[in-house]
Amino acid sequence: MFRIRVRGLPFEDLEFLSERLIRKLASLTDLPASLFTLEYEKSIYLSVAGASSGFPYFEISWLNSSPQLKPKIATSIEELVRTAVEPQQEIVVVFHDIDEQNYFKNGKHV
């Protein structure tokens, strides 16, 4: 199970990249693409300079997956998203590991 929340990227850009991103992640993890969900979050960042759309920020929640995959996934996301943002733009990927004991679906452990 991969749940990917994305903010700081225009919806149209994420929608354009979504199929390639999901297929790439499915290939890297050797899992079906149907196990990947992208969730778009509209956000506005506030700082002393005022409001901005911020920077692309990807939060990945997953069940006990291999730590060796994290750099490969982060690099794949960066390479795809880089085509849609300014060259100097930061792109952040954060992983949240979910312990299977803390994951329930329809009231039952998965």
Summary of the structure (lengths in Angstrom):
residues: 110
radius of gyration: 14.9
end to end distance: 9.9
largest distance: 47.2
contacts: 260
relative contact order: 0.23
helix: 35%
strand: 32%
